[in-house]
Amino acid sequence: MASSIDDNEADKKSDKETDMNTEPQILMYNFQEEKRTHLIRQYLNRAGIGIRVVQTPEFLESLGYLFGLPGFSRNPQFNMGNNFSDEMIVLKDFSREQLDSFLAFFRQNGLKSVSLKAVLTPVTQHWTSMQLYEELRKEHEAMQRPKK
């Protein structure tokens, strides 16, 4: 459950910390192919997009916490085997232009796209990586089924 911070705590946040929360950021999960991962990270760094590689023990943290949003605290629950191995990305505060450019980067460089991708929303910021993964997997499978 996400915890909120009161006004006094919010006042203690530095301008830099607040600004960081509105910068475009990406969460990356399970990227194994070294060369491809290097190219993606290089692109993101050049574009000034913050990167966080999420590790399996963090899969039960809320997306809001992983992005460092105010009001989200660490989940005290220990991850006892809840994981997935598919690549997944979550984008935060990307402009339309940044999103289009990022997706075009894959095509222009002949890189395999990431099937499971999402943009952070007011609803999904409260979800864990596992919850988002399950939802994206269901949507992806539904889209892959032949139409009748």
C-alpha positions as CSV (number, residue, x, y, z in Angstrom):
1,M,0.0,0.0,0.0
2,A,1.4,3.4,-0.9
3,S,1.9,5.8,1.9
4,S,1.5,9.6,1.5
5,I,3.6,12.3,2.8
6,D,2.3,15.3,4.6
7,D,2.9,19.0,3.6
8,N,5.8,19.4,6.1
9,E,7.6,16.5,4.5
10,A,6.9,17.8,1.0
11,D,8.3,21.2,2.0
12,K,11.6,19.5,2.9
13,K,12.0,18.1,-0.6
14,S,14.7,20.0,-2.5
15,D,14.0,21.7,-5.8
16,K,16.4,19.3,-7.5
17,E,14.6,16.2,-6.1
18,T,11.2,17.6,-7.2
19,D,12.6,18.4,-10.7
20,M,14.0,14.9,-11.0
21,N,10.5,13.5,-10.6
22,T,9.3,15.3,-13.7
23,E,12.2,14.3,-15.9
24,P,11.7,11.5,-18.4
25,Q,12.7,8.2,-16.9
26,I,12.5,4.5,-17.8
27,L,12.4,1.3,-15.9
28,M,14.1,-1.6,-17.7
29,Y,13.5,-5.3,-16.8
30,N,15.4,-8.4,-17.9
31,F,17.5,-7.1,-20.8
32,Q,20.0,-9.9,-21.5
33,E,21.4,-9.2,-24.9
34,E,24.5,-7.1,-24.2
35,K,25.0,-5.3,-27.5
36,R,21.3,-4.4,-27.8
37,T,21.1,-3.3,-24.2
38,H,24.2,-1.1,-24.6
39,L,22.7,0.6,-27.7
40,I,19.4,1.2,-25.9
41,R,21.2,2.6,-22.8
42,Q,23.4,4.8,-25.0
43,Y,20.4,6.2,-26.8
44,L,18.6,6.9,-23.5
45,N,21.7,8.6,-22.0
46,R,22.1,10.8,-25.1
47,A,18.4,11.8,-24.9
48,G,18.8,12.7,-21.2
49,I,16.4,10.0,-20.0
50,G,17.0,8.6,-16.6
51,I,17.4,4.8,-16.5
52,R,16.8,2.4,-13.7
53,V,17.5,-1.3,-14.3
54,V,15.0,-3.1,-12.0
55,Q,16.3,-6.3,-10.4
56,T,14.2,-9.3,-9.3
57,P,14.1,-8.5,-5.6
58,E,12.5,-5.2,-6.5
59,F,9.6,-6.7,-8.5
60,L,7.2,-6.3,-5.5
61,E,7.9,-2.5,-5.1
62,S,5.4,-0.1,-6.5
63,L,6.2,1.6,-9.7
64,G,5.9,4.9,-7.9
65,Y,8.6,3.9,-5.5
66,L,10.9,2.6,-8.3
67,F,10.6,6.0,-10.0
68,G,11.2,7.8,-6.8
69,L,7.9,9.6,-6.7
70,P,7.0,11.4,-3.4
71,G,4.6,9.5,-1.2
72,F,5.8,6.0,-2.1
73,S,7.7,3.9,0.4
74,R,9.6,0.7,0.2
75,N,7.4,-2.5,0.4
76,P,8.4,-4.4,3.5
77,Q,7.4,-7.7,1.9
78,F,10.3,-9.9,0.8
79,N,10.1,-11.2,-2.8
80,M,9.8,-15.0,-2.4
81,G,10.1,-16.0,-6.0
82,N,7.7,-13.6,-7.7
83,N,9.4,-12.9,-10.9
84,F,9.3,-13.0,-14.7
85,S,12.0,-13.2,-17.4
86,D,10.4,-11.3,-20.2
87,E,11.8,-7.9,-21.2
88,M,9.6,-5.1,-20.0
89,I,9.9,-1.3,-20.0
90,V,7.9,1.4,-18.2
91,L,8.2,5.0,-19.4
92,K,7.5,8.1,-17.2
93,D,7.1,11.7,-18.3
94,F,8.0,11.1,-22.0
95,S,6.8,13.7,-24.3
96,R,5.0,12.5,-27.5
97,E,8.1,13.4,-29.4
98,Q,10.4,11.5,-27.1
99,L,8.1,8.4,-27.2
100,D,7.9,8.5,-31.0
101,S,11.7,9.0,-31.2
102,F,12.4,6.1,-28.8
103,L,10.2,3.7,-30.7
104,A,11.7,4.8,-34.0
105,F,15.2,4.2,-32.6
106,F,14.4,0.5,-32.5
107,R,13.2,0.4,-36.1
108,Q,16.0,2.6,-37.5
109,N,18.7,0.4,-35.8
110,G,17.1,-2.9,-36.7
111,L,16.6,-3.8,-33.0
112,K,14.0,-6.2,-31.8
113,S,11.3,-4.2,-30.1
114,V,10.2,-4.7,-26.5
115,S,6.8,-6.5,-26.5
116,L,5.8,-5.5,-22.9
117,K,5.9,-1.7,-22.6
118,A,3.8,0.7,-20.7
119,V,3.6,4.4,-19.8
120,L,3.2,5.2,-16.1
121,T,-0.3,6.4,-15.2
122,P,-1.9,7.6,-11.9
123,V,-3.4,4.1,-11.6
124,T,-0.3,2.0,-12.5
125,Q,2.0,4.1,-10.2
126,H,0.5,2.1,-7.4
127,W,1.0,-1.3,-9.1
128,T,4.0,-3.6,-8.5
129,S,6.1,-4.7,-11.4
130,M,4.5,-8.1,-11.1
131,Q,1.0,-6.6,-11.4
132,L,1.9,-4.6,-14.5
133,Y,3.7,-7.6,-16.0
134,E,0.7,-9.8,-15.6
135,E,-1.6,-7.2,-17.2
136,L,0.7,-6.5,-20.1
137,R,1.2,-10.2,-20.7
138,K,-2.5,-10.8,-20.9
139,E,-3.0,-7.8,-23.3
140,H,0.0,-9.0,-25.5
141,E,-1.4,-12.6,-25.6
142,A,-4.9,-11.2,-26.5
143,M,-3.4,-9.1,-29.3
144,Q,-1.4,-12.1,-30.7
145,R,-4.5,-14.4,-31.0
146,P,-5.8,-14.8,-34.5
147,K,-9.0,-12.7,-35.1
148,K,-12.1,-14.8,-35.7
